[in-house]
Amino acid sequence: MKSKTNTFLGISFLSSFGDSLLVIALPIGIGVETGDIRIALIAWLVPSLAMFISSFFGKIVKQRKHTERKDYALLLLAISCIEIFFGGLVFVLTEKWSMIILIAGFVFLYAITKEGITRLIYNVSIYKFFCDDENYTKVSGRKAGLDIVAGILGVLMASYLISTGDWRFALIIDALTFLLLSLCLLYVGHDVKNKEAIIGEVENTKKVTSSVKIQIFWVALGMPLLHAVNASYAYFQSLIVERADIMTAAQSVLIMTLLRLPSLIGGFYFERIIKVMSLVRIVSFFPCAYLLASIIFIMYPSMYTMLTTMFLGGISIGLYNPACVNILNSIERHQAVEANIIILRAIGLFQGIACLISMYLYSGEILPTYEVVIVIGMFTILSIIPAKMVVAKFVSKDEQNIASKVEMA
């Protein structure tokens, strides 16, 4: 089992490197080449629609619990083929709007699989294909730490490709890493002996405890909100920094990589950290801290406020993400899918609307300040809606379970 885990961590490291490379190189590369922040935002607006559409695949994913490892592997294989196809075309079609339309088509298909369907359950269950239940927390934390290292290397490579104008190569490199992860799932991973498959519908009677409901509330509140905040400035922060004459986009990307190094400790020692700092504190405190730092940066863009937001962004990778995964793993598979349907739908809506607003706000020569803060405040209030919807779903399930038990008695 240990060899399987190490193989998975090694290949997922390469996959995370490819993800980080693509996520930075594609939008920033387009933005630098065209000189328009709004065009860079297309790389985030299109996935929003894709994620919203993907949420409607939830029922299908929930039913396919017996084949989830193979399904996920085939999804990754599909992404790889799509990237290779579009990666070849983007070298040929260099005219501005042809390239933008091509990239938009690729990003939509990429997001449907990688950012959409994957979020429904596969990003939670993938660890189970390579480790035992008792090592789940440890492996998820180690992967988070490796993701930071991979992210640093990916950003460094992206910075180089952006500076040389060769950002298109990011698609080909990322495609190869997805191909490796797909093969790892197919030939190294093992199927999970899902308790739901053994017990059947009886698992539907399992009650979600009050403490877990609080944790899930914060996950359902924080994840859509963070995506909205990022779409309001963070996704294109390097372009904002360049326009504000703080430093060049390439330099800010390099600094961001250095500020993620401290979060490396959080990932590798995640299992120990959650014994001192509970999961609910992680998923509630860090989003609030990042929200406050973001508002300060938007109001007063400077070297110091930029460094703070980038540091807290790294914390999100090292602690917040594995905390969310472990919380969702603590409930039954079908419950996690139901929660993720609501969360994914909210992420799609929040990020999409925030992107559209940002495309308008950043269309002028002067960087917006109060307007962006008002938008973030609006999304902060709206984020309560998906959080309450998720908790309400579990409350109604518990009431149904109690009623069914009374009838059986």
Secondary structure by P-SEA (a helix, b strand, c coil): caaaaaaaaaaaaaaaaaaaaaaccaaaaaaaaaccccccaaaaaaaaaaaaaaccaaaaaaaacccaaaaaaaaaaaaaaaaaaaaaaaaacccaaaaaaaaaaaaaaaaaccccccccccccccccccccccaaaaaaaaaaaaaaaaaaaaaaaaaaaaaaccccaaaaaaaaaaaaaaaaaaccbbbbcccccccccccccccccaaaaaaaaaaaacaaaaaaaaaacccaaaaaaaaaccccaaaaaaaaaaaaccaaaaaaaaaaaaacccaaaaaccaaaaaaaaaaaaaacccaaaaaaaaaaaaaaaccaaaaaaaaaaaccaaaaaaaaaaaaaaaaaaaaaaaaaaaaaacccccccaaaaaaaaaaaaaaaaaaaaaaaaaaaaaaaaaaaaaaac
